[in-house]
Each structure stands twice: as C-alpha cells, then as structure tokens.
Amino acid sequence: MKLPIDTSVLTFMCSLPPKPVINGQTKLPKADADGQPLHSVELASFGPEGAQVLVVKFPGSPPAGVIPGASVKVTNLMVSDWDIDGRHGLSFRAGKVEAVNGHAPKGGGAA
C-alpha cells in the first residue's frame, strides 16, 4: 500500500549526493514505468517530533544543487511497506526532489 506524506510540516536537507538506483540482479540502472532513470538520495527530514533520515527514490536526472548540506523540496512523497524473504521495511518515493531556490549552500557543500 502506498500512502502520501504531508511534507508541508517537514523540512529536508540533503545528507548524501543522489545516486542511480541499480537492479540487484542485472546490475543495470533501474527506470520507472515512463522510462525515466531512478535515483535515490539520503535526506534528513525535520519535523515537530525531531529528525529522521530517509532514503528517497525519484525519477529523472539528479537536479543541480541537490548536494550534501543543501535544503531541498520534496514533492509528492509517498511511503510504502515491503516484505521480502522475512525482511521488511519502508520505502520512500517522491515525484520530484529539488534544491530550495535552486541554489547550493553557501560555505561549500561537497559536489
């Protein structure tokens, strides 16, 4: 089941740069149903009850400015649960991840 997350009460900061999502069996990059390449990015999310680190998948090429330390905007964030061979967890998927104001952080974030 996929459930939407209200991102209006959260702020996000990129903690690791985006990377392609790789198929574990074929070792090739994954794509979504529209043929867009999938990427994942580690984000720190901050809300009223504290912070949480999320790995978020999104379609398309990594946008400029989504680098460690950058504030980012996450659009259409969904969470779904998974269960494979007795292991289980949550998976996060966004329609879009972009740098806030399209700018990299001042003071030098890693590229």
C-alpha positions in Angstrom: 0.0 0.0 0.0 1.3 3.5 -0.9 0.4 6.3 1.5 1.1 10.1 0.9 3.2 12.1 3.4 2.3 15.7 4.2 5.6 17.4 3.5 4.2 20.9 4.4 5.1 20.2 8.1 8.6 19.0 7.3 11.9 20.5 6.1 14.5 18.4 4.3 18.3 18.6 3.9 20.4 16.5 1.6 22.9 14.4 3.5 24.5 12.3 0.7 24.5 13.1 -3.1 22.0 11.4 -5.4 23.0 8.1 -7.0 21.4 5.8 -9.6 19.2 3.0 -8.4 20.7 -0.3 -9.5 18.8 -3.5 -10.2 20.4 -6.1 -7.8 20.1 -9.0 -10.3 21.1 -7.3 -13.6 23.4 -4.6 -12.1 21.9 -2.2 -14.5 20.2 1.2 -13.6 16.5 0.9 -12.9 13.9 3.1 -14.7 10.3 3.9 -13.8 7.2 3.0 -15.9 7.8 6.0 -18.1 11.4 5.1 -18.8 12.9 7.8 -16.6 16.0 6.7 -14.7 15.5 6.2 -11.0 17.9 7.9 -8.5 18.0 7.8 -4.7 19.1 10.4 -2.2 19.6 10.3 1.5 17.7 13.2 3.2 17.4 14.4 6.8 13.8 15.3 7.4 13.0 17.7 10.3 9.5 17.9 11.8 7.8 18.7 15.1 8.9 15.5 16.7 12.5 15.6 15.7 14.6 14.4 12.7 14.7 11.2 10.7 17.0 10.1 7.9 15.1 8.8 4.8 16.4 7.3 1.5 14.1 8.7 -1.2 13.9 7.4 -4.7 12.8 9.8 -7.5 12.6 9.7 -11.3 14.8 11.7 -13.7 18.3 13.1 -13.6 19.7 14.5 -10.3 18.9 18.2 -10.2 21.6 20.8 -9.8 22.1 21.9 -6.2 21.0 18.7 -4.6 24.3 18.2 -2.7 25.1 17.5 0.9 24.1 20.3 3.1 21.5 21.8 0.7 18.0 22.4 1.7 15.7 20.6 -0.7 12.0 20.5 -1.6 10.3 17.1 -1.9 7.1 16.9 -4.0 4.6 14.0 -3.9 6.4 12.0 -1.2 4.8 8.5 -0.7 5.7 5.7 1.7 5.1 2.0 1.1 5.9 -1.1 3.1 7.8 -4.1 1.7 8.4 -7.7 2.9 10.9 -9.9 1.1 12.2 -13.2 2.4 11.3 -12.4 6.0 12.9 -8.9 5.9 10.6 -5.9 5.9 10.8 -2.1 5.9 9.6 1.1 4.4 10.3 2.6 1.0 10.0 6.3 0.2 9.4 7.6 -3.3 9.0 11.2 -4.5 7.7 12.7 -7.7 10.5 15.3 -7.5 13.4 16.4 -5.4 14.9 19.8 -6.0 17.2 22.3 -4.3 15.3 25.1 -2.5 15.6 28.2 -4.6 17.8 26.2 -7.0 20.9 27.3 -5.0 23.7 25.3 -3.5 24.5 26.0 0.2 27.0 28.8 1.0 30.2 27.9 2.6 30.9 25.0 0.4 29.0 21.8 0.3 30.6 18.7 -1.3 29.9 18.4 -5.0 
